[in-house]
Amino acid sequence: MAFTSFLGRVLFASIFILSAYQEFNEFGVDGGPAAKALKPKFGVFTSHVQSHAGIQVPEIEIKHLVSAAIFLKGIGGILFIFGSSLGAYLLIIHQLIAIPILYDFYNYDNEEKEFNQLFLKFTQNMALYGALLFFVGMKNSFPRRLHKKKVPKTKTVVKLL
C-alpha cells in the first residue's frame, strides 16, 4: 500500500515537475514562451479585477510570475512526492493563481473554438486542484501517531524457602 501511494504521488507530481522543468529550460532573458503566452491573459485578468472588484493590481513583470510558477511547481512537486503537506500547499497556491488567469474561457463566446479548449483545460486543472485538496484533507484527518508510554514491567519476587 505504501508503494502504491508513493507511485501515485510520483505520477501526479510529474505533471508539475515536468512543466516546471520545461519552463525553466525555455526561460531565457525575457521569460520564454510561457511569458509571451501569459502576458495578454494577465492583462485581461488585471483589467477584469480592476473593473469588477475595484482593486488596483500592482505592476508585475511577467518573467517574475513565470519564475514564481516554476518555483511553486518544481519545489511543490518534489515535496509532494515525499508526502509533504507543504508541497501540496505550494501546488494549491500555484493552481489558485494559474487557473483563472490561464484558462479564461469566460472571456470567449461558447461557440468559439477557444472556448471549448480553454474550458477543457480549466476542468482538468480544477480536477488537479480537487485532488490536492483531497490529499491535504486526508493527510490532516489521520490522527498523529501517539507514542504510547511503555508500562514498566512489574518485578516478581521469588521467595526461597
DSSP file with accessible surface (Angstrom, degrees, kcal/mol):
  #  RESIDUE AA STRUCTURE BP1 BP2  ACC     N-H-->O    O-->H-N    N-H-->O    O-->H-N    TCO  KAPPA ALPHA  PHI   PSI    X-CA   Y-CA   Z-CA
    1    1 A M     >        0   0  189      0, 0.0     4,-2.2     0, 0.0     5,-0.2   0.000 360.0 360.0 360.0 -39.1    0.0    0.0    0.0
    2    2 A A  H  >  +     0   0   81      1,-0.2     4,-2.3     2,-0.2     5,-0.2   0.898 360.0  49.2 -65.4 -39.3    2.8    2.4    0.8
    3    3 A F  H  > S+     0   0  144      2,-0.2     4,-3.0     1,-0.2     5,-0.2   0.911 109.7  51.4 -67.2 -40.1    4.5    1.8   -2.6
    4    4 A T  H  > S+     0   0   95      1,-0.2     4,-2.4     2,-0.2    -2,-0.2   0.917 110.9  48.3 -62.6 -41.7    1.2    2.4   -4.4
    5    5 A S  H  X S+     0   0   60     -4,-2.2     4,-2.2     2,-0.2    -1,-0.2   0.920 112.7  48.2 -64.1 -43.2    0.7    5.6   -2.6
    6    6 A F  H  X S+     0   0   79     -4,-2.3     4,-2.4     2,-0.2    -2,-0.2   0.931 111.3  49.9 -62.9 -45.4    4.2    6.7   -3.4
    7    7 A L  H  X S+     0   0   78     -4,-3.0     4,-2.6     1,-0.2     5,-0.2   0.910 109.7  51.7 -61.9 -40.3    3.8    5.8   -7.1
    8    8 A G  H  X S+     0   0   38     -4,-2.4     4,-2.5     1,-0.2    -1,-0.2   0.915 110.0  48.5 -62.9 -40.7    0.6    7.7   -7.3
    9    9 A R  H  X S+     0   0   45     -4,-2.2     4,-2.8     2,-0.2    -1,-0.2   0.889 110.9  51.3 -67.3 -37.0    2.3   10.8   -5.8
   10   10 A V  H  X S+     0   0   46     -4,-2.4     4,-1.7     2,-0.2    -2,-0.2   0.942 112.8  44.8 -63.9 -46.8    5.2   10.5   -8.3
   11   11 A L  H  X S+     0   0  107     -4,-2.6     4,-0.7     2,-0.2    -2,-0.2   0.913 115.8  47.0 -65.1 -41.1    2.8   10.2  -11.2
   12   12 A F  H >X S+     0   0   39     -4,-2.5     3,-1.0    -5,-0.2     4,-0.6   0.948 114.6  45.4 -65.2 -47.8    0.7   13.1  -10.0
   13   13 A A  H 3X S+     0   0    0     -4,-2.8     4,-2.8     1,-0.2     3,-0.3   0.750  96.4  75.7 -71.0 -21.8    3.6   15.4   -9.2
   14   14 A S  H 3X S+     0   0   40     -4,-1.7     4,-2.5     1,-0.2     5,-0.3   0.834  88.4  60.5 -61.8 -29.4    5.3   14.6  -12.6
   15   15 A I  H <X S+     0   0   88     -3,-1.0     4,-1.4    -4,-0.7    -1,-0.2   0.945 112.8  36.5 -59.2 -48.0    2.8   16.8  -14.3
   16   16 A F  H  X S+     0   0    6     -4,-0.6     4,-2.5    -3,-0.3    -2,-0.2   0.901 117.7  49.8 -74.0 -42.6    4.0   19.8  -12.3
   17   17 A I  H  X S+     0   0   44     -4,-2.8     4,-2.6     2,-0.2    -2,-0.2   0.927 112.2  46.8 -66.2 -44.6    7.7   18.9  -12.2
   18   18 A L  H  X S+     0   0  115     -4,-2.5     4,-2.4    -5,-0.2    -1,-0.2   0.895 112.7  50.6 -65.7 -37.0    8.0   18.3  -16.0
   19   19 A S  H  X S+     0   0   36     -4,-1.4     4,-2.4    -5,-0.3    -2,-0.2   0.924 111.9  47.1 -64.8 -43.9    6.1   21.5  -16.7
   20   20 A A  H  X S+     0   0    5     -4,-2.5     4,-2.4     2,-0.2    -2,-0.2   0.908 111.7  51.5 -64.4 -39.7    8.5   23.5  -14.3
   21   21 A Y  H  X S+     0   0  149     -4,-2.6     4,-2.3     2,-0.2    -2,-0.2   0.924 111.0  47.4 -63.8 -43.7   11.5   21.8  -16.0
   22   22 A Q  H  X S+     0   0  109     -4,-2.4     4,-1.7     1,-0.2    -2,-0.2   0.932 113.4  47.2 -64.7 -44.9   10.3   22.7  -19.5
   23   23 A E  H  < S+     0   0   40     -4,-2.4     4,-0.4     1,-0.2    -1,-0.2   0.869 111.1  52.7 -65.4 -35.2    9.6   26.3  -18.5
   24   24 A F  H >< S+     0   0  135     -4,-2.4     3,-0.9     1,-0.2     4,-0.4   0.919 109.3  48.5 -65.0 -43.5   13.0   26.6  -16.7
   25   25 A N  H 3< S+     0   0   94     -4,-2.3    -1,-0.2     1,-0.2    -2,-0.2   0.823 118.1  40.4 -66.3 -30.9   14.8   25.4  -19.8
   26   26 A E  T 3< S+     0   0   85     -4,-1.7    -1,-0.2    -5,-0.2    -2,-0.2   0.381  86.6 104.2 -96.6   3.2   13.0   27.8  -22.1
   27   27 A F    <>> +     0   0   46     -3,-0.9     4,-1.2    -4,-0.4     5,-0.5   0.919  46.5 158.6 -57.9 -53.1   13.1   30.7  -19.6
   28   28 A G  T  45 -     0   0   57     -4,-0.4    -1,-0.1     3,-0.2    -2,-0.1  -0.193  65.1 -49.0  63.3-153.9   15.8   32.8  -21.3
   29   29 A V  T  45S+     0   0  128      1,-0.2    -1,-0.2     2,-0.0    -2,-0.1   0.848 138.5  39.8 -85.2 -35.7   16.1   36.6  -20.5
   30   30 A D  T  45S-     0   0   85     -3,-0.2    -2,-0.2    32,-0.0    -1,-0.2   0.400 121.8 -91.5-100.0   2.4   12.5   37.5  -21.1
   31   31 A G  T  X5 -     0   0    2     -4,-1.2     4,-0.9     4,-0.1     3,-0.4   0.374  60.2-117.9 102.8  -5.7   10.7   34.6  -19.5
   32   32 A G  H >>< -     0   0    5     -5,-0.5     4,-1.6     1,-0.2     3,-0.5  -0.137  60.3 -32.7  72.9-165.2   10.5   32.5  -22.7
   33   33 A P  H 3> S+     0   0   68      0, 0.0     4,-2.2     0, 0.0     5,-0.2   0.812 133.3  62.6 -63.0 -28.3    7.3   31.3  -24.4
   34   34 A A  H 3> S+     0   0   26     -3,-0.4     4,-2.0     1,-0.2    -2,-0.2   0.909 104.8  46.8 -64.4 -40.2    5.5   31.0  -21.1
   35   35 A A  H <X S+     0   0    7     -4,-0.9     4,-2.2    -3,-0.5    -1,-0.2   0.890 110.6  52.5 -68.2 -38.3    5.8   34.7  -20.5
   36   36 A K  H  < S+     0   0  137     -4,-1.6    -2,-0.2     1,-0.2    -1,-0.2   0.880 113.9  43.1 -65.7 -36.5    4.7   35.5  -24.1
   37   37 A A  H  X S+     0   0   62     -4,-2.2     4,-0.7     1,-0.2    -1,-0.2   0.831 116.4  48.3 -76.8 -30.4    1.6   33.4  -23.7
   38   38 A L  H  X S+     0   0   22     -4,-2.0     4,-3.0    -5,-0.2     5,-0.3   0.819  94.0  75.0 -80.1 -30.7    0.9   34.8  -20.2
   39   39 A K  H  X S+     0   0  144     -4,-2.2     4,-2.1     1,-0.2    -1,-0.2   0.908  99.9  39.4 -55.7 -52.1    1.3   38.5  -20.9
   40   40 A P  H  > S+     0   0   82      0, 0.0     4,-2.1     0, 0.0    -1,-0.2   0.915 117.3  50.6 -67.3 -35.6   -2.0   39.1  -22.8
   41   41 A K  H  X S+     0   0   44     -4,-0.7     4,-2.4     1,-0.2    -2,-0.2   0.899 110.3  49.4 -67.5 -38.3   -4.0   36.8  -20.4
   42   42 A F  H  X S+     0   0   24     -4,-3.0     4,-2.8     2,-0.2     5,-0.2   0.885 108.8  53.7 -68.0 -36.0   -2.6   38.6  -17.4
   43   43 A G  H  X S+     0   0   35     -4,-2.1     4,-2.1    -5,-0.3    -2,-0.2   0.918 110.7  45.4 -62.6 -44.0   -3.5   41.9  -18.9
   44   44 A V  H  X S+     0   0   56     -4,-2.1     4,-2.2     2,-0.2    -2,-0.2   0.919 113.2  51.5 -64.9 -41.4   -7.1   40.8  -19.4
   45   45 A F  H  X S+     0   0   56     -4,-2.4     4,-2.5     1,-0.2    -2,-0.2   0.935 110.3  47.3 -62.7 -46.3   -7.2   39.4  -15.9
   46   46 A T  H  X S+     0   0   22     -4,-2.8     4,-2.7     1,-0.2    -1,-0.2   0.887 110.7  52.0 -65.3 -36.7   -6.0   42.5  -14.3
   47   47 A S  H  X S+     0   0   59     -4,-2.1     4,-2.3    -5,-0.2    -1,-0.2   0.895 110.6  48.8 -66.6 -36.9   -8.4   44.7  -16.2
   48   48 A H  H  X S+     0   0   59     -4,-2.2     4,-2.8     2,-0.2     5,-0.5   0.920 112.6  47.6 -65.1 -44.2  -11.3   42.4  -15.1
   49   49 A V  H  X>S+     0   0   36     -4,-2.5     4,-2.0     1,-0.2     6,-1.0   0.922 114.4  46.6 -63.4 -43.5  -10.1   42.6  -11.4
   50   50 A Q  H  X5S+     0   0   69     -4,-2.7     4,-0.5     4,-0.2    -2,-0.2   0.897 118.3  40.6 -67.5 -38.9   -9.8   46.4  -11.6
   51   51 A S  H  <5S+     0   0   85     -4,-2.3    -2,-0.2    -5,-0.2    -1,-0.2   0.894 125.6  32.3 -79.0 -38.4  -13.1   47.0  -13.2
   52   52 A H  H  <5S+     0   0  151     -4,-2.8    -3,-0.2    -5,-0.2    -2,-0.2   0.851 132.1  27.7 -89.2 -37.3  -15.2   44.4  -11.3
   53   53 A A  H  <5S-     0   0   63     -4,-2.0    -3,-0.2    -5,-0.5    -2,-0.1   0.604  93.0-132.0-100.2 -16.1  -13.6   44.4   -7.9
   54   54 A G     << +     0   0   64     -5,-0.7     2,-0.5    -4,-0.5    -4,-0.2   0.730  58.3 140.9  71.6  20.4  -12.2   47.9   -7.9
   55   55 A I        -     0   0  101     -6,-1.0     2,-0.6     2,-0.0    -1,-0.3  -0.840  52.3-131.7 -99.3 130.6   -8.9   46.6   -6.7
   56   56 A Q        -     0   0  148     -2,-0.5   -10,-0.0    -3,-0.1    -6,-0.0  -0.714  19.8-148.5 -81.3 117.4   -5.7   48.2   -8.1
   57   57 A V        -     0   0   29     -2,-0.6     3,-0.1   -11,-0.2    -7,-0.0  -0.762  19.9-121.1 -86.8 127.5   -3.4   45.4   -9.2
   58   58 A P        -     0   0   91      0, 0.0     2,-0.4     0, 0.0    -1,-0.1  -0.291  32.8 -93.9 -67.7 155.3    0.3   46.3   -8.9
   59   59 A E        -     0   0  193      1,-0.0     2,-0.4     2,-0.0     0, 0.0  -0.553  50.5-177.9 -70.6 123.2    2.6   46.3  -11.9
   60   60 A I        -     0   0   60     -2,-0.4     2,-0.3    -3,-0.1     3,-0.0  -0.986  28.0-122.1-127.2 134.3    4.3   42.9  -12.1
   61   61 A E    >>  -     0   0  110     -2,-0.4     4,-1.3     1,-0.1     3,-0.8  -0.594  19.7-136.2 -73.8 135.7    6.9   41.8  -14.6
   62   62 A I  H 3> S+     0   0   24     -2,-0.3     4,-2.4     1,-0.3     5,-0.2   0.862 102.2  60.5 -62.9 -36.7    5.6   38.7  -16.4
   63   63 A K  H 3> S+     0   0   69      1,-0.2     4,-2.2     2,-0.2    -1,-0.3   0.838 102.4  54.0 -64.4 -27.3    9.0   37.0  -16.1
   64   64 A H  H <> S+     0   0  101     -3,-0.8     4,-2.2     2,-0.2    -1,-0.2   0.880 107.7  49.8 -71.5 -36.5    8.7   37.2  -12.3
   65   65 A L  H  X S+     0   0   39     -4,-1.3     4,-2.2     2,-0.2    -2,-0.2   0.908 111.5  48.8 -64.5 -41.7    5.3   35.5  -12.5
   66   66 A V  H  X S+     0   0    5     -4,-2.4     4,-2.5     2,-0.2    -2,-0.2   0.921 111.1  49.2 -65.8 -41.6    6.8   32.7  -14.6
   67   67 A S  H  X S+     0   0   51     -4,-2.2     4,-2.3     1,-0.2    -1,-0.2   0.894 110.7  50.9 -67.1 -35.4    9.8   32.2  -12.3
   68   68 A A  H  X S+     0   0   47     -4,-2.2     4,-2.9     2,-0.2    -1,-0.2   0.910 110.1  50.2 -65.2 -39.3    7.4   32.1   -9.3
   69   69 A A  H  X S+     0   0   20     -4,-2.2     4,-2.7     2,-0.2     5,-0.3   0.910 109.3  51.1 -65.1 -41.0    5.3   29.4  -11.1
   70   70 A I  H  X S+     0   0   23     -4,-2.5     4,-2.8     1,-0.2     5,-0.3   0.931 112.6  46.7 -60.4 -44.7    8.5   27.4  -11.9
   71   71 A F  H  X>S+     0   0  116     -4,-2.3     4,-2.3     2,-0.2     5,-0.7   0.948 113.7  46.7 -62.0 -50.5    9.4   27.6   -8.2
   72   72 A L  H  X5S+     0   0   24     -4,-2.9     4,-1.3     1,-0.2     5,-0.3   0.917 118.3  41.5 -61.2 -44.1    5.9   26.6   -6.9
   73   73 A K  H  X5S+     0   0   10     -4,-2.7     4,-1.9    -5,-0.2    -1,-0.2   0.915 119.3  43.8 -70.2 -43.3    5.6   23.7   -9.4
   74   74 A G  H  X5S+     0   0   15     -4,-2.8     4,-2.1    -5,-0.3     5,-0.2   0.978 122.6  33.1 -68.1 -57.3    9.1   22.4   -9.0
   75   75 A I  H  X5S+     0   0   71     -4,-2.3     4,-2.6    -5,-0.3     5,-0.3   0.921 120.4  51.8 -67.6 -42.1    9.6   22.6   -5.3
   76   76 A G  H  X<S+     0   0    0     -4,-1.3     4,-2.3    -5,-0.7    -1,-0.2   0.914 110.6  48.5 -60.4 -42.3    6.0   21.8   -4.6
   77   77 A G  H  X S+     0   0    0     -4,-1.9     4,-1.8    -5,-0.3    -1,-0.2   0.918 112.0  48.1 -65.6 -41.8    6.1   18.7   -6.8
   78   78 A I  H  X S+     0   0   85     -4,-2.1     4,-1.0     1,-0.2    -2,-0.2   0.935 114.4  45.5 -65.5 -44.6    9.2   17.4   -5.3
   79   79 A L  H  <>S+     0   0   53     -4,-2.6     5,-2.1     1,-0.2     3,-0.4   0.882 109.2  57.1 -65.8 -35.8    8.0   17.9   -1.7
   80   80 A F  H ><5S+     0   0    9     -4,-2.3     3,-2.1    -5,-0.3    -1,-0.2   0.874  97.5  61.9 -62.8 -37.0    4.6   16.3   -2.7
   81   81 A I  H 3<5S+     0   0   25     -4,-1.8    -1,-0.2     1,-0.3    -2,-0.2   0.892 103.7  49.4 -56.4 -37.9    6.3   13.1   -3.9
   82   82 A F  T 3<5S-     0   0  150     -4,-1.0    -1,-0.3    -3,-0.4    -2,-0.2   0.292 124.7-103.1 -89.2  12.5    7.6   12.6   -0.3
   83   83 A G  T < 5 +     0   0    6     -3,-2.1     2,-0.3     1,-0.2    -3,-0.2   0.678  64.8 159.6  81.3  20.4    4.1   13.1    1.1
   84   84 A S     >< -     0   0   37     -5,-2.1     4,-1.4     1,-0.2    -1,-0.2  -0.583  38.7-151.7 -81.3 133.0    4.7   16.7    2.4
   85   85 A S  H  > S+     0   0   28     -2,-0.3     4,-2.7     1,-0.2     5,-0.2   0.837  98.3  62.0 -68.0 -31.6    1.7   18.8    3.1
   86   86 A L  H  > S+     0   0  101      1,-0.2     4,-2.4     2,-0.2    -1,-0.2   0.916 101.8  51.3 -60.2 -42.2    3.9   21.9    2.3
   87   87 A G  H  > S+     0   0    0      2,-0.2     4,-2.1     1,-0.2    -1,-0.2   0.916 110.1  49.1 -60.4 -42.2    4.4   20.6   -1.2
   88   88 A A  H  X S+     0   0    0     -4,-1.4     4,-2.4     1,-0.2    -2,-0.2   0.913 110.3  51.1 -64.6 -40.4    0.6   20.2   -1.6
   89   89 A Y  H  X S+     0   0  104     -4,-2.7     4,-2.5     2,-0.2    -2,-0.2   0.893 108.5  51.5 -65.3 -38.4    0.0   23.7   -0.3
   90   90 A L  H  X S+     0   0   25     -4,-2.4     4,-2.2     2,-0.2    -1,-0.2   0.919 111.8  46.8 -63.1 -41.7    2.6   25.1   -2.8
   91   91 A L  H  X S+     0   0    0     -4,-2.1     4,-2.6     2,-0.2    -2,-0.2   0.874 110.3  53.4 -68.2 -35.4    0.8   23.3   -5.6
   92   92 A I  H  X S+     0   0   15     -4,-2.4     4,-2.8     2,-0.2    -2,-0.2   0.928 108.3  50.1 -63.7 -43.9   -2.5   24.6   -4.4
   93   93 A I  H  X S+     0   0   78     -4,-2.5     4,-1.9     1,-0.2     5,-0.2   0.932 110.9  49.9 -60.2 -43.8   -1.2   28.2   -4.4
   94   94 A H  H  X S+     0   0   18     -4,-2.2     4,-3.1     1,-0.2     5,-0.3   0.940 112.2  47.0 -59.9 -46.7    0.0   27.7   -7.9
   95   95 A Q  H  X S+     0   0    3     -4,-2.6     4,-2.3     1,-0.2    -2,-0.2   0.901 109.2  54.0 -64.3 -40.0   -3.3   26.3   -9.1
   96   96 A L  H  < S+     0   0   97     -4,-2.8    -1,-0.2     1,-0.2    -2,-0.2   0.858 117.4  37.2 -62.3 -35.3   -5.3   29.1   -7.4
   97   97 A I  H  X S+     0   0   90     -4,-1.9     4,-0.7    -5,-0.2    -2,-0.2   0.899 121.3  43.0 -81.4 -43.6   -3.2   31.7   -9.2
   98   98 A A  H  X S+     0   0   11     -4,-3.1     4,-3.1    -5,-0.2     5,-0.5   0.877 101.6  64.4 -76.1 -39.6   -2.8   30.0  -12.5
   99   99 A I  H  X S+     0   0    8     -4,-2.3     4,-1.9    -5,-0.3    -1,-0.2   0.933 105.7  40.4 -57.9 -53.7   -6.3   28.6  -13.2
  100  100 A P  H  4 S+     0   0   44      0, 0.0    -1,-0.2     0, 0.0    -2,-0.2   0.810 121.7  44.0 -69.5 -22.1   -8.3   31.8  -13.5
  101  101 A I  H  < S+     0   0   14     -4,-0.7     3,-0.4    -3,-0.2    -2,-0.2   0.933 120.4  35.2 -84.5 -48.7   -5.5   33.6  -15.5
  102  102 A L  H  < S+     0   0   55     -4,-3.1     2,-0.7     1,-0.2    -3,-0.2   0.854 119.0  46.5 -76.3 -36.5   -4.5   30.9  -17.9
  103  103 A Y     <  +     0   0   43     -4,-1.9     2,-1.6    -5,-0.5     3,-0.3  -0.507  65.5 159.6-111.2  66.0   -7.9   29.2  -18.6
  104  104 A D    >   +     0   0    8     -2,-0.7     3,-2.1    -3,-0.4     4,-0.1  -0.328   9.2 149.6 -87.7  56.9  -10.1   32.3  -19.2
  105  105 A F  G >   +     0   0   37     -2,-1.6     3,-1.9     1,-0.3    -1,-0.2   0.782  63.4  73.2 -59.6 -25.2  -12.9   30.5  -21.1
  106  106 A Y  G 3  S+     0   0  106     -3,-0.3    -1,-0.3     1,-0.3    -2,-0.1   0.619  87.1  62.9 -68.5 -10.4  -15.3   33.0  -19.6
  107  107 A N  G <  S+     0   0   55     -3,-2.1     2,-0.3     2,-0.1    -1,-0.3   0.403  98.1  70.1 -90.9   0.9  -13.8   35.7  -22.0
  108  108 A Y  S <  S-     0   0   74     -3,-1.9     2,-0.2    -4,-0.1     0, 0.0  -0.866  87.3-108.5-120.4 154.0  -15.0   33.8  -25.1
  109  109 A D    >   -     0   0   93     -2,-0.3     3,-2.1     1,-0.1     6,-0.3  -0.543  33.3-120.5 -74.6 142.8  -18.3   33.0  -26.6
  110  110 A N  T 3  S+     0   0   90      1,-0.3    -1,-0.1    -2,-0.2     6,-0.1   0.607 110.6  62.8 -67.5  -6.4  -19.3   29.3  -26.2
  111  111 A E  T 3  S+     0   0  156      4,-0.1    -1,-0.3     5,-0.0     2,-0.1   0.635  84.8  97.1 -87.4 -15.3  -19.5   28.9  -30.0
  112  112 A E  S <> S-     0   0   78     -3,-2.1     4,-1.1     1,-0.1     3,-0.3  -0.427  78.6-128.5 -77.9 151.1  -15.8   29.7  -30.4
  113  113 A K  H  > S+     0   0  148      1,-0.2     4,-1.7     2,-0.2     3,-0.2   0.879 108.1  57.6 -63.8 -38.7  -13.1   27.0  -30.8
  114  114 A E  H  > S+     0   0   82      1,-0.2     4,-2.8     2,-0.2     5,-0.3   0.838  97.6  62.8 -63.8 -32.7  -11.0   28.6  -28.0
  115  115 A F  H  > S+     0   0   38     -6,-0.3     4,-2.7    -3,-0.3    -1,-0.2   0.946 105.0  44.6 -58.0 -50.0  -13.9   28.3  -25.5
  116  116 A N  H  X S+     0   0  102     -4,-1.1     4,-2.2    -3,-0.2    -1,-0.2   0.903 115.0  47.8 -64.2 -42.0  -14.0   24.5  -25.7
  117  117 A Q  H  X S+     0   0   97     -4,-1.7     4,-2.2     2,-0.2    -1,-0.2   0.936 115.8  43.6 -64.4 -46.7  -10.2   24.1  -25.4
  118  118 A L  H  X S+     0   0   21     -4,-2.8     4,-2.6     1,-0.2   -13,-0.2   0.888 113.0  51.8 -67.4 -38.0   -9.9   26.5  -22.5
  119  119 A F  H  X S+     0   0   87     -4,-2.7     4,-2.6    -5,-0.3    -1,-0.2   0.907 109.5  50.3 -65.8 -39.0  -12.9   25.0  -20.7
  120  120 A L  H  X S+     0   0   99     -4,-2.2     4,-2.2    -5,-0.2    -2,-0.2   0.943 113.4  44.7 -63.4 -45.8  -11.5   21.5  -21.1
  121  121 A K  H  X S+     0   0  105     -4,-2.2     4,-2.4     1,-0.2    -2,-0.2   0.877 111.5  54.8 -65.9 -36.6   -8.1   22.6  -19.7
  122  122 A F  H  X S+     0   0   47     -4,-2.6     4,-2.2     2,-0.2    -2,-0.2   0.943 109.6  45.5 -60.2 -48.5   -9.9   24.6  -16.9
  123  123 A T  H  X S+     0   0   56     -4,-2.6     4,-1.8     2,-0.2    -2,-0.2   0.881 111.6  52.6 -67.1 -35.5  -11.9   21.5  -15.8
  124  124 A Q  H  X S+     0   0  105     -4,-2.2     4,-1.8     1,-0.2    -1,-0.2   0.926 111.6  45.8 -64.1 -42.9   -8.7   19.3  -15.9
  125  125 A N  H  X S+     0   0   22     -4,-2.4     4,-2.4     1,-0.2    -2,-0.2   0.832 108.9  55.4 -71.0 -31.4   -6.9   21.7  -13.7
  126  126 A M  H  X S+     0   0   76     -4,-2.2     4,-2.6     2,-0.2    -1,-0.2   0.868 105.9  53.0 -66.0 -34.4   -9.8   22.0  -11.4
  127  127 A A  H  X S+     0   0   65     -4,-1.8     4,-2.3     2,-0.2    -2,-0.2   0.908 109.1  48.5 -65.9 -40.5   -9.6   18.2  -11.0
  128  128 A L  H  X S+     0   0   31     -4,-1.8     4,-2.1     2,-0.2    -2,-0.2   0.916 111.2  50.8 -63.2 -41.9   -5.9   18.5  -10.1
  129  129 A Y  H  X S+     0   0   49     -4,-2.4     4,-2.3     1,-0.2    -2,-0.2   0.921 110.0  49.9 -60.7 -43.8   -6.8   21.2   -7.6
  130  130 A G  H  X S+     0   0   35     -4,-2.6     4,-2.5     1,-0.2    -1,-0.2   0.890 108.2  52.7 -62.8 -39.6   -9.5   19.0   -6.1
  131  131 A A  H  X S+     0   0   43     -4,-2.3     4,-2.5     2,-0.2    -1,-0.2   0.895 108.7  50.5 -64.5 -38.1   -7.0   16.1   -5.8
  132  132 A L  H  X S+     0   0    0     -4,-2.1     4,-2.5     2,-0.2    -2,-0.2   0.919 110.7  48.6 -65.5 -42.4   -4.6   18.4   -3.9
  133  133 A L  H  X S+     0   0   79     -4,-2.3     4,-2.7     1,-0.2    -2,-0.2   0.898 110.8  51.6 -62.8 -39.0   -7.4   19.4   -1.6
  134  134 A F  H  X S+     0   0  141     -4,-2.5     4,-2.9     2,-0.2     5,-0.3   0.928 109.1  50.4 -61.9 -44.2   -8.3   15.8   -1.1
  135  135 A F  H  X S+     0   0   36     -4,-2.5     4,-2.7     2,-0.2    -2,-0.2   0.938 112.5  45.7 -60.0 -47.4   -4.7   14.9   -0.3
  136  136 A V  H  X S+     0   0   12     -4,-2.5     4,-2.2     1,-0.2    -1,-0.2   0.918 113.7  50.0 -63.9 -41.6   -4.4   17.7    2.3
  137  137 A G  H  X S+     0   0   41     -4,-2.7     4,-1.0     1,-0.2    -2,-0.2   0.917 113.9  44.1 -63.2 -43.3   -7.8   16.7    3.8
  138  138 A M  H  X S+     0   0   73     -4,-2.9     4,-1.1     2,-0.2     3,-0.3   0.894 111.8  53.5 -68.2 -39.3   -6.8   13.1    4.1
  139  139 A K  H  < S+     0   0   76     -4,-2.7     3,-0.3    -5,-0.3    -2,-0.2   0.893 113.9  42.3 -62.7 -38.6   -3.4   13.9    5.5
  140  140 A N  H  < S+     0   0   82     -4,-2.2    -1,-0.2     1,-0.2    -2,-0.2   0.611 105.8  63.9 -84.8 -12.5   -4.9   16.1    8.2
  141  141 A S  H  < S+     0   0   73     -4,-1.0    -1,-0.2    -3,-0.3    -2,-0.2   0.732  83.3  85.2 -84.8 -22.2   -7.7   13.6    9.0
  142  142 A F  S  < S-     0   0  130     -4,-1.1     3,-0.1    -3,-0.3     2,-0.0  -0.653  86.8-119.3 -78.6 130.5   -5.4   10.9   10.2
  143  143 A P        -     0   0  113      0, 0.0     3,-0.1     0, 0.0    -2,-0.1  -0.375  33.5-100.8 -67.9 147.3   -4.5   11.3   13.9
  144  144 A R        -     0   0  179      1,-0.1     2,-0.3    -4,-0.1    -4,-0.0  -0.367  47.5 -93.4 -63.2 146.4   -0.9   11.8   14.6
  145  145 A R        -     0   0  231     -3,-0.1     2,-0.5     1,-0.1    -1,-0.1  -0.475  42.0-140.4 -65.5 124.8    0.7    8.6   15.8
  146  146 A L        -     0   0  153     -2,-0.3     2,-0.8    -3,-0.1    -1,-0.1  -0.737   8.0-131.3 -89.4 133.3    0.7    8.7   19.5
  147  147 A H        -     0   0  180     -2,-0.5     2,-0.3     3,-0.0    -1,-0.0  -0.747  24.4-141.5 -84.1 114.8    3.7    7.4   21.3
  148  148 A K        -     0   0  198     -2,-0.8     2,-0.3     1,-0.1    -1,-0.0  -0.587  16.1-118.5 -79.0 137.4    2.4    5.0   23.9
  149  149 A K        -     0   0  197     -2,-0.3     2,-0.4     1,-0.1    -1,-0.1  -0.553  29.7-116.7 -73.0 137.6    4.2    5.1   27.2
  150  150 A K        -     0   0  199     -2,-0.3    -1,-0.1     1,-0.1    -3,-0.0  -0.602  23.8-131.4 -76.6 130.0    5.8    1.9   28.0
  151  151 A V        -     0   0  128     -2,-0.4     2,-0.1     1,-0.1    -1,-0.1  -0.708  27.0-116.2 -81.0 126.2    4.4    0.3   31.1
  152  152 A P        -     0   0  108      0, 0.0     2,-0.2     0, 0.0    -1,-0.1  -0.389  30.5-113.7 -65.2 140.5    7.1   -0.7   33.4
  153  153 A K        -     0   0  194      1,-0.1     2,-0.3    -2,-0.1    -3,-0.0  -0.539  28.9-119.5 -73.8 138.1    7.2   -4.4   33.9
  154  154 A T        -     0   0  127     -2,-0.2     2,-0.4     1,-0.1    -1,-0.1  -0.587  24.5-126.4 -79.0 140.2    6.4   -5.5   37.4
  155  155 A K        -     0   0  196     -2,-0.3     2,-0.5     2,-0.0    -1,-0.1  -0.712  17.6-145.1 -89.4 132.6    9.2   -7.3   39.1
  156  156 A T        -     0   0  121     -2,-0.4     2,-0.6     2,-0.0    -1,-0.0  -0.837   8.3-144.9 -97.5 134.7    8.3  -10.6   40.6
  157  157 A V        -     0   0  124     -2,-0.5     2,-0.6     2,-0.0    -2,-0.0  -0.876   7.5-155.9-100.9 126.6    9.9  -11.6   43.8
  158  158 A V        -     0   0  115     -2,-0.6     2,-0.5     2,-0.0    -2,-0.0  -0.900   9.2-149.6-104.0 122.5   10.7  -15.3   44.2
  159  159 A K        -     0   0  183     -2,-0.6     2,-0.5     0, 0.0    -2,-0.0  -0.805   5.0-151.4 -94.0 131.6   11.0  -16.4   47.8
  160  160 A L              0   0  160     -2,-0.5    -2,-0.0     1,-0.0     0, 0.0  -0.844 360.0 360.0-100.3 133.8   13.3  -19.2   48.5
  161  161 A L              0   0  219     -2,-0.5    -1,-0.0     0, 0.0     0, 0.0  -0.391 360.0 360.0 -88.1 360.0   12.4  -21.3   51.5
